[in-house]
């Protein structure tokens, strides 16, 4: 092969790769489907995270909020206290971090840069291609979350199947409904006929609905989703989420998430304390606030007293060994908060099958009402 021919082919490959990257950044092209590298072992545990209002402090209730969010740099964007510490704690061998966000594909670079600044590594990063939706005249899809997030999660599981999954979302959109629906599809508690009715209620375009149904047929089945967290960014009353059962836990902060993950055997006591210390270092939390957060979980029956005692005992051992120098008062306050609730009965959970069509209809009506209030 001549040198000129070789140089021409190298230039062509570079140009093609550059055009592909640019196409993905502006939303004209989709990145390759998520999956494991060839020969990789399947993950032991997958953690699926939303970004806006779950990891990042993001406002998008007005046009001004949207513009501000779009022009912010990576350094401008703020994560919720403890969120990055928790994600870093979850970056363990055999764990897979998957991000599915409703943010537009055009924000990939700045969002990826923000995660890098926070020391957060991830295995998948899926963003919403609203430019494609607009070019196709799919204006219902601009706000719709179920027809976007549900197939993204199903496709992700097909590409990398784990026996255990934990999901993180927020109360700003329909994450609680989407996550429970996904979990029940995977666990074969929702039939394809039921799913078809849900997609119709969600006003899903016909071809998108067929894609979701095809993915639901092919997705590996099993009781994989162990836990779901809903970050109460809108300060929604936790009682409103009890109908979703014990697997879904509404949380006010990520210390509460860490405590529940300790209950699940996902985090160690030291990792929970690492999240707590990170939150204290932000100066947005005090030890008393964290102790109150622990009490809140105990009252709601989301944290068993014996598990809280185990955590505090392990923390006291760490203090005695010098691992938490100067933080003994924090552990002592945790123990006091547990003792103050001794004998307090926890609230019962509902254990009924979810009517997803009704839930979707109610969420749609609530969203319309919020928009009206915003316009007024």
Secondary structure, 3 states (H helix, E strand, C coil): CCHHHHHHHHHHHHHHHHHHHHHHHHCCCCCCCCCCCCCCCCCCEEEEECCECCCECCCCCCHHHHHHHHHCCCCCCCECCCHHHHHHHHCCCCEEEEEEEEEEHHHHHHHHHHHHHCCCCCCEEEEECHHHHHHCCCHHHHCCCHHHHHHHHHHHHHHCCCCEEEEEEECCCCHHHHHHHHHHHHCCCCCHHHHHHHHHHCCCCHHHHHHHHHHHHHCCCCCCEEEEEEECCCCCCHHHHHHHCCCEEEECCHHHHHHHHHHCCCCCHHHHHHHHHHHHHCCCCCHHHHHHHHHHHHHCCCCCHHHHHHHHHHHHHHHHCCCCCCCHHHHHHHHHHHHCCCCCCCCCCCCCCCCHHHHHHHHHHHHHHHHHHHHC
